[in-house]
């Protein structure tokens, strides 16, 4: 998440402290996939709101080969048994607004960040601010050479500073398409002419673009262009406020809550559905930015960041909430309005993808995904509906729902073993008993060992 144009909040600094950590757990999961059996487990297939009890799930290599009643499935000799009695097996989750440290960061910090995603059951991430080094990182992750979720990556940001003309916009799009990035990342500040050039050139080379809604572009043009995803629900509050209020937007329309016309929401939702544009809400980010820093500092996952980083985050929150222009009442209304937008989009059938924006203010990689899921439930989604945004819907977004997103025979073995029924409480996804990434098994005790080493290295 990056700050927009002018406004009282633009001075909020979000810096990431880099601490070198050298854990003892190997950087990659073993290359010999072999065969695995989750024995007598309750399966959460995610094809519909149901569980399948007393199942055995066989995995050969990177694929699920059998899902059936435990009493009927024969386990081949030499298979690694994973006892599942009392546990629940569900598809791996995705973090669709992730950030990956750049090449200037220590390698240990990079590997720890990727591990924190994986340790929370995230088997796919979409890197929202890429660079050339991330292209090789993507391939290393795919080959299993590093302990990392599957990576989709953008290139460097297209924004009001990097794109100063339509000609420059075209150059950047063509260069990033040639380099092999998965998509283009848009940040704020783009002129309408630059955005139009991005749209036209991206269509020409068949490259999706995603991210923010620049104020000079607006929600209507963004939807018309078929932007792959709108992140942070950007542009909706501004569109409800309408001109001329939209041009004075600060922090995603926080200052426009009193101007937002809720009667406009059904039209905007309908246009989103019509355009086929998906949203990545990053809902968890906003209660953090508007919260109590002392309370946020008590979150247990802050063990996995440095004290310096945690204090920088707290300072960012204090800077925002202590400003005379900030209203706590407007903050509460803003959060409720965003939840209403999310629920309206979901109910109308607009695509929603799980994404929290991490690392970011109190959004620790991986752990913030749990806060994001809880926010979806607070907005009115059921646990099943919330979990679909990180499983089935992500597979559908990428056009790979025939091989990812559910637990079924023939699917890629991206799996999470959890201790409680996630369809009853999304909080049961926390602290997984193990994660399988394309057939490679990472048991819970190894996860805990690596997490403890990271915490110790930070002095926590």
Secondary structure, 3 states (H helix, E strand, C coil): CCCCCCCCCCCCCCCCCCCCCCCCCCCCCCCCCCEEEEEEEEEECCCCCCCEEEEEEEEECCEEEEEEECCCCCCCCCCEEEECCCCEEEECEEEEEECCCCCCCCHHHHHHHHHHHHHCCEEEEEECCCCHHHHHHHHHHHHCCCCCCEEEEECCCECCCCCCCHHHHHHHHHHHHHHCCCEEEECCCCCHHHHHHHHHHHHHHCCCEEECCCCCCHHHHHHHHCCCEEECCCCHHHHHHCCCHHHHCCCCCHHHHHHCCHHHHHHHHHHHHHHCCEEECCCHHHHHHCCCHHHHCCCHHHHHCCHHHHHHHHHHHHHHHCCCCCCHHHHHHHHHHHHHHHHHHHHHCCCECCCCCECECCECCCHHHHHHHHHHHHCCCCHHHHHHCCCHHHHHHHCCCCCCCCCCCCCECCEEEECCCCCCCHHHHCCCCEEEECCEEEEHHHHHHHHHHHHHHCCC
